[in-house]
Amino acid sequence: MKLQRNGRSKALAIGAMALVSSLSLAACGSDNNNTTSASGGSSGSSSAAAINCGKPGALIAAGSTAQGNAIDLWKTTFGAACSGTTVNYGGVGSGAGIQQFTQGKVQFAGSDSALKPAEVDATKAVCTGGQGIDLPMVGGLISLVYNIEGVDNLVLDGPTAAKIFDSQITKWNDPAIAALNPGAKLPDADIQSFHRSDDSGTTDNLTHYFAKASSGAWSYPASKTWAGKGGQSANGSAGVSAQVKQVKNSIGYVELSYAQTNSLKSAAINTGASKPVAATTENAANTFAKAKIAGTGSDLALSLDYATKDEGSYPLVLVTYEIVCDKGNKADTLDTLKAFLTYTASDSGQKAIGEKGYVPLPKELTDKVNAVIPTLA
């Protein structure tokens, strides 16, 4: 399966502005079939697509901070094209987003990890006659971002990264790091590691990677809640990015778009392939191309290979799911919800976030998402 590629990071701001300014605006009335066209793209390229606005309404959502930049772009485009419609998204972390969903406070939640069985059971209280399902919408990769003076091309592997984040390795010139970076001028300095303070799907994906690829160095179960020893905490991807940017000799983990926005360097990963794999959307796309559906029925949760050793496949990937009710959605916002999700899963919606450092999902997968959306009730 062939995935679209992201643009250069320097064109991101221009691309986002072009995406909005190039809209052919038309007011969307109450007619469900009312559409307007929008174009997405940057660096002189665009592809027109019609947005079915549905009925005007206000969507309230919350969750993953990893997808925050994607949602910001989508809601701006959708709101500008569809008069009278707004999307309000709170980046509170995946755990808090799911909690708000199960409390009936939001129409959808964003989570970087699929619903657990207990969470599915909890959704049944608000999804009358149905339950919460996972719709993969935002593909991304987790960057191990660092701030080490004089080091531009850091390489880490699963065991070494796990030991760094668990305070088993505390100096940048540790022999294990030096062995992965021959010739690098690693400082004799203490490592300042940063992790998420909030329950986070990004943490969940990182610790799944550690569980699969650290050769036992990570002794904790994969979880949204941070369990490693030592280090300092920060709230959200934005908080971790800000700390790494400010603190010398630091390391953290964030979704790639935050690394790009903050001009942070990302470590390459030694997976056992012939050469280290850089943290690029192209390399993450190679991993997504082999993802399999693990959910059943209309639930499209994915199984990701965190331990891949395939050439050019970056292992530290994540997918953000939009969590909705398969049945029992609020009637007054259901039409708007379907319209917004249809846009985000469209070719133009995926292309737009691809130009902001995300990984457009394979068309084979978005086709499955687009088949589920009309069935929501």
Order of alpha helices (4+ residues) and beta strands (2+ residues): alpha-beta-beta-beta-alpha-beta-alpha-beta-alpha-beta-beta-alpha-alpha-beta-alpha-beta-alpha-beta-alpha-beta-beta-alpha-beta-beta-beta-alpha-alpha-alpha
